[in-house]
Amino acid sequence: MPAGAGTVLDRIGFTAAELAAVGDRLGAPIVAVRPLTGGYRNRNVLARTASGHRYVLRRYLDPAACAVESALAARLADTAVPVPEPLLADPAGALLGDPLLVSAFAAGTPGDRVIGYGTARDAAGIGAAMGETLAAIGSVRFAGPGFFGPDLTVSGGPVATGLAEFVAGQLPGSNAAAAFSPAELDALQALAERSAPLVETVRDEARLVHCDYNPKNVLAVRDPGGWRISAVLDWEFALAGSPMFDLGNALRFAADRPAGYAERFVAAFRAAGGPLPADWRAVSEAIDVFALVQFLSRPTDHRYFAKAVALLRRRL
C-alpha cells in the first residue's frame, strides 16, 4: 500500500490484511483503494490491482442481501439488463468474516450527477435511457410475486397489497407526528385507504423489481447516439412484483428535475415494451406510498424525511 494508505483504510473499512486476501483471490495484489459514494447500508470500495484492473468491493451488513445481489447478477448476465460482472461472491463471509461481493468496475457517471450538472437535454436523455432499461428489468419474470431468498426462490406472496394496513401499522412508531397534525395523520390514513384498491390491481404481477430505481443507482455513458445506462447498481432490495414500484420511485421527485426527464422516461419505457396500465400514474403513486411512509421513520433532520413529508403533504 502507498504512503498514507492507513488513513484511507480507516475510511473504507477494510484492513490491509483483508485487501491482501481479496487480492490473492483476484490473482493480483491490490495497490490502490478509495471509498465510493452511495451504499448507505454497505461499504463500497473501488480497488485497483497491480495488473491495472479495477474492481468494486462491496462489504455487507446483511448476508441475505449479498446472496440475493450475487444471484441476481448471475441471472441477469445474459439479459439486456446492464449489471456489473460478479467475480467473487462470499455471502457466508468465509474470507473476511463479513459478506463480500467483488464485481468488475463498470464505467459511467451516476445518473443523478448528470441530471444535477448537465443540461435539460442531458436530463431528458437520462430519463429515456432509464425508461428503456426499466422495460428490460421488467421483462425478467418469476413464478410468483414475493421476496427473494438467497437462490432467488420467491416467498411471502404478493408485495403489492395491504397498503391501508401497512400505513396504519407504520405511522405510530414513526416520526410522522413531529411533522403532521392529527388531522393530517387522519388524512394520510384516508389517502392509504383510497389508494389501496389501485395497489391491488397489480398484486399478482411477478416481474423483476429493483425497488430503489432512481438516478443515483444507475451509471450512464454518452454515446454518439445519446445517453445509455451502463450499469444498474444496488439490487439488495429487489423483489418480484410490479414495475409500478420502480416507476413510482423513478418519478417520485420528477417535479424537482428538469422538464423532459419524466416525459422521456415514460415514453421510452412504453416504446421498449414496458407494461403501462391506463391509470399507471395513479397506480405508481399509490404504490410509492409504501416507501414514502417508511421514510417517516428516519430522523426528522434526515433529508429524505423532509422530502417525504413535503411530497405526502402535496398528495393529501
C-alpha positions as CSV (number, residue, x, y, z in Angstrom):
1,M,0.0,0.0,0.0
2,P,1.3,3.5,-0.8
3,A,2.1,6.1,1.9
4,G,-1.0,7.4,3.7
5,A,-2.9,4.2,3.0
6,G,-3.6,3.8,6.7
7,T,-5.8,6.9,6.7
8,V,-7.7,5.7,3.6
9,L,-8.2,2.2,5.1
10,D,-9.7,3.8,8.2
11,R,-12.3,5.5,6.0
12,I,-13.2,2.5,3.8
13,G,-13.5,-0.2,6.5
14,F,-11.0,-2.7,5.1
15,T,-7.7,-3.6,6.7
16,A,-4.5,-4.1,4.7
17,A,-4.6,-7.8,5.5
18,E,-8.2,-8.1,4.2
19,L,-7.3,-6.3,1.0
20,A,-4.3,-8.6,0.6
21,A,-6.7,-11.6,1.0
22,V,-9.0,-10.3,-1.7
23,G,-6.1,-9.5,-4.0
24,D,-4.9,-13.1,-3.6
25,R,-8.4,-14.3,-4.8
26,L,-8.3,-11.9,-7.7
27,G,-4.8,-13.1,-8.8
28,A,-3.0,-9.7,-8.3
29,P,-2.3,-7.5,-5.3
30,I,-4.5,-4.5,-4.6
31,V,-2.3,-1.4,-4.8
32,A,-4.8,1.4,-4.5
33,V,-8.2,1.9,-2.9
34,R,-10.8,4.7,-2.5
35,P,-14.3,4.7,-1.0
36,L,-17.2,5.1,-3.3
37,T,-20.3,7.2,-2.7
38,G,-23.7,5.6,-2.1
39,G,-24.0,2.3,-0.3
40,Y,-25.7,3.7,2.8
41,R,-26.1,0.2,4.2
42,N,-22.8,-1.3,3.0
43,R,-19.2,-0.4,2.4
44,N,-18.3,0.2,-1.3
45,V,-14.7,0.5,-2.3
46,L,-13.0,0.9,-5.7
47,A,-9.8,-1.1,-5.8
48,R,-7.1,-1.2,-8.4
49,T,-4.7,-4.2,-8.7
50,A,-1.1,-4.3,-9.8
51,S,-2.3,-5.7,-13.1
52,G,-4.2,-2.4,-13.7
53,H,-7.7,-4.0,-13.4
54,R,-10.3,-2.2,-11.3
55,Y,-12.9,-3.8,-9.1
56,V,-15.7,-2.8,-6.8
57,L,-15.6,-4.4,-3.3
58,R,-19.0,-4.4,-1.6
59,R,-19.0,-5.4,2.1
60,Y,-22.4,-6.1,3.5
61,L,-24.1,-6.0,6.9
62,D,-26.7,-8.5,5.7
63,P,-25.7,-11.9,4.3
64,A,-29.0,-12.4,2.6
65,A,-28.6,-9.1,0.7
66,C,-25.2,-10.3,-0.6
67,A,-26.6,-13.6,-1.6
68,V,-29.5,-12.0,-3.5
69,E,-27.4,-9.5,-5.3
70,S,-24.8,-12.0,-6.4
71,A,-27.5,-14.4,-7.6
72,L,-29.3,-11.7,-9.5
73,A,-26.1,-10.5,-11.1
74,A,-25.5,-14.1,-12.4
75,R,-29.2,-14.4,-13.5
76,L,-29.0,-11.1,-15.5
77,A,-25.7,-11.8,-17.2
78,D,-27.3,-12.9,-20.4
79,T,-30.1,-10.4,-20.5
80,A,-30.5,-6.8,-21.7
81,V,-30.2,-5.5,-18.1
82,P,-26.8,-4.0,-17.6
83,V,-25.2,-5.1,-14.3
84,P,-21.5,-5.2,-13.2
85,E,-20.0,-8.6,-13.7
86,P,-19.7,-10.5,-10.4
87,L,-16.3,-12.1,-9.9
88,L,-16.2,-13.2,-6.3
89,A,-19.3,-13.8,-4.1
90,D,-18.9,-14.7,-0.5
91,P,-22.3,-14.4,1.3
92,A,-21.1,-16.6,4.2
93,G,-18.2,-14.3,5.0
94,A,-15.6,-17.0,4.8
95,L,-12.9,-14.7,3.5
96,L,-13.3,-11.5,5.6
97,G,-15.8,-12.5,8.3
98,D,-18.5,-10.4,6.6
99,P,-20.4,-11.0,3.4
100,L,-18.5,-9.7,0.3
101,L,-19.2,-9.3,-3.4
102,V,-16.5,-8.3,-5.8
103,S,-17.6,-7.1,-9.2
104,A,-15.8,-5.8,-12.3
105,F,-15.7,-2.0,-12.3
106,A,-18.4,-0.5,-14.6
107,A,-17.6,2.8,-16.3
108,G,-20.1,5.6,-16.3
109,T,-21.3,8.7,-14.4
110,P,-24.1,8.4,-11.8
111,G,-27.4,9.4,-13.3
112,D,-28.1,12.0,-10.6
113,R,-24.8,13.7,-11.3
114,V,-25.6,14.0,-15.0
115,I,-29.0,15.5,-14.1
116,G,-27.6,17.8,-11.5
117,Y,-24.8,19.2,-13.6
118,G,-25.8,18.6,-17.2
119,T,-28.3,20.4,-19.4
120,A,-32.0,19.8,-19.7
121,R,-31.3,17.8,-22.8
122,D,-29.0,15.5,-20.7
123,A,-31.7,15.1,-18.1
124,A,-34.2,14.1,-20.7
125,G,-31.6,11.7,-22.2
126,I,-31.0,10.0,-18.8
127,G,-34.8,9.7,-18.4
128,A,-35.1,8.0,-21.8
129,A,-32.2,5.6,-21.1
130,M,-33.7,4.8,-17.6
131,G,-37.1,4.1,-19.1
132,E,-35.7,1.7,-21.7
133,T,-33.7,-0.1,-19.1
134,L,-36.6,-0.4,-16.7
135,A,-38.6,-2.1,-19.5
136,A,-35.7,-4.7,-19.8
137,I,-35.7,-5.2,-16.0
138,G,-39.5,-5.8,-16.0
139,S,-39.1,-8.4,-18.8
140,V,-37.5,-10.8,-16.3
141,R,-40.2,-12.9,-14.8
142,F,-40.6,-15.2,-11.9
143,A,-43.1,-17.9,-10.9
144,G,-45.0,-15.6,-8.5
145,P,-44.7,-12.4,-6.6
146,G,-42.8,-12.1,-3.3
147,F,-39.4,-11.6,-1.8
148,F,-36.2,-13.3,-2.9
149,G,-34.4,-15.9,-1.0
150,P,-30.6,-16.4,-1.5
151,D,-31.1,-18.6,-4.5
152,L,-33.8,-16.3,-5.9
153,T,-36.7,-18.5,-4.8
154,V,-39.7,-16.3,-4.2
155,S,-41.7,-16.4,-0.9
156,G,-44.1,-14.3,1.1
157,G,-46.8,-13.9,-1.6
158,P,-47.9,-10.6,-3.2
159,V,-46.0,-7.5,-2.0
160,A,-48.3,-5.0,-3.7
161,T,-51.1,-5.5,-1.2
162,G,-52.4,-4.3,2.2
163,L,-51.5,-0.6,1.8
164,A,-54.0,0.7,4.4
165,E,-52.9,-1.9,7.0
166,F,-49.3,-1.1,6.3
167,V,-49.7,2.6,6.9
168,A,-51.8,2.0,10.0
169,G,-49.1,-0.1,11.5
170,Q,-46.2,2.1,10.4
171,L,-47.3,5.6,11.5
172,P,-47.5,5.1,15.3
173,G,-43.8,4.0,15.5
174,S,-42.5,6.7,13.1
175,N,-41.7,10.4,13.5
176,A,-44.8,11.3,11.5
177,A,-46.4,13.1,14.5
178,A,-43.4,15.5,14.5
179,A,-44.3,16.8,11.0
180,F,-48.1,16.2,10.6
181,S,-51.0,17.5,12.6
182,P,-53.5,15.0,13.9
183,A,-55.9,16.0,11.1
184,E,-53.2,15.4,8.5
185,L,-52.4,12.0,10.0
186,D,-56.0,11.1,9.7
187,A,-56.0,12.3,6.1
188,L,-52.8,10.3,5.4
189,Q,-54.6,7.1,6.6
190,A,-57.6,8.0,4.4
191,L,-55.2,8.5,1.4
192,A,-53.9,5.0,2.0
193,E,-57.4,3.6,2.2
194,R,-58.4,5.3,-1.1
195,S,-55.1,4.2,-2.8
196,A,-55.3,0.6,-1.6
197,P,-57.6,-0.7,-4.4
198,L,-55.2,0.7,-7.0
199,V,-52.4,-1.2,-5.5
200,E,-54.4,-4.4,-5.6
201,T,-54.8,-4.2,-9.4
202,V,-51.1,-5.2,-9.8
203,R,-50.8,-7.5,-6.8
204,D,-50.3,-10.7,-8.9
205,E,-47.5,-9.4,-11.2
206,A,-44.2,-11.2,-10.8
207,R,-41.7,-9.3,-12.7
208,L,-38.2,-8.3,-11.5
209,V,-38.4,-5.1,-9.5
210,H,-35.2,-3.2,-8.4
211,C,-37.2,-1.4,-5.7
212,D,-34.7,1.5,-5.4
213,Y,-34.7,2.5,-9.1
214,N,-33.7,6.2,-9.4
215,P,-30.9,8.2,-11.0
216,K,-28.5,7.7,-8.1
217,N,-28.5,4.0,-8.7
218,V,-27.6,3.9,-12.4
219,L,-24.4,4.7,-14.3
220,A,-24.7,6.3,-17.6
221,V,-22.4,6.8,-20.6
222,R,-22.9,9.1,-23.6
223,D,-22.5,7.5,-26.9
224,P,-22.8,9.3,-30.3
225,G,-26.5,8.5,-30.3
226,G,-27.1,9.8,-26.8
227,W,-27.1,8.6,-23.2
228,R,-27.4,4.9,-22.3
229,I,-27.3,3.1,-18.9
230,S,-24.1,1.2,-18.5
231,A,-25.0,-0.4,-15.1
232,V,-27.8,-0.6,-12.6
233,L,-26.4,-0.8,-9.1
234,D,-27.6,-1.8,-5.6
235,W,-30.0,-4.6,-6.0
236,E,-30.3,-5.5,-2.3
237,F,-34.0,-4.6,-2.1
238,A,-35.0,-6.4,-5.3
239,L,-38.2,-8.4,-5.3
240,A,-40.8,-10.0,-7.7
241,G,-43.7,-7.7,-8.3
242,S,-45.0,-4.9,-10.5
243,P,-42.8,-2.4,-12.4
244,M,-45.1,0.2,-10.9
245,F,-42.8,0.1,-7.8
246,D,-39.8,1.2,-9.9
247,L,-41.8,3.7,-12.0
248,G,-43.1,5.4,-8.8
249,N,-39.6,5.5,-7.4
250,A,-38.0,6.9,-10.5
251,L,-40.7,9.6,-10.9
252,R,-41.1,10.4,-7.2
253,F,-39.2,13.7,-7.4
254,A,-39.7,14.3,-11.1
255,A,-41.0,17.8,-10.3
256,D,-37.6,18.7,-8.9
257,R,-35.8,17.6,-12.1
258,P,-35.6,19.4,-15.5
259,A,-38.5,19.3,-17.8
260,G,-38.3,16.3,-20.2
261,Y,-36.9,13.8,-17.7
262,A,-40.3,12.3,-16.7
263,E,-41.8,12.5,-20.2
264,R,-38.9,10.8,-21.9
265,F,-38.7,8.2,-19.2
266,V,-42.3,7.1,-19.7
267,A,-42.2,7.3,-23.5
268,A,-39.1,5.2,-23.6
269,F,-40.5,2.7,-21.2
270,R,-43.6,2.3,-23.2
271,A,-41.7,2.1,-26.6
272,A,-39.5,-0.7,-25.2
273,G,-42.5,-2.8,-24.2
274,G,-42.9,-1.8,-20.6
275,P,-46.4,-2.5,-19.3
276,L,-48.4,0.7,-18.6
277,P,-52.0,0.3,-17.4
278,A,-54.3,3.1,-18.4
279,D,-54.2,4.5,-14.8
280,W,-50.4,3.9,-14.4
281,R,-49.7,7.3,-12.9
282,A,-52.3,6.8,-10.1
283,V,-51.2,3.2,-9.5
284,S,-47.5,4.0,-9.3
285,E,-48.1,6.9,-6.9
286,A,-50.3,4.7,-4.8
287,I,-47.6,2.0,-4.6
288,D,-45.0,4.7,-3.8
289,V,-46.9,5.5,-0.6
290,F,-45.3,2.3,0.9
291,A,-41.8,3.9,0.5
292,L,-42.8,7.4,1.5
293,V,-44.4,6.3,4.7
294,Q,-41.2,4.2,5.5
295,F,-39.2,7.4,5.1
296,L,-41.2,8.9,8.1
297,S,-39.2,6.5,10.4
298,R,-36.0,8.3,9.5
299,P,-34.7,11.1,11.9
300,T,-36.6,14.3,11.5
301,D,-33.4,16.1,10.3
302,H,-32.8,13.5,7.5
303,R,-33.2,14.9,4.0
304,Y,-35.5,12.1,2.9
305,F,-37.7,12.6,5.9
306,A,-38.3,16.2,4.8
307,K,-38.8,15.3,1.2
308,A,-41.3,12.6,2.1
309,V,-43.3,14.9,4.3
310,A,-43.4,17.6,1.5
311,L,-44.5,15.1,-1.1
312,L,-47.1,13.4,1.1
313,R,-48.5,16.8,2.1
314,R,-48.9,17.7,-1.6
315,R,-50.7,14.4,-2.2
316,L,-53.0,15.0,0.7
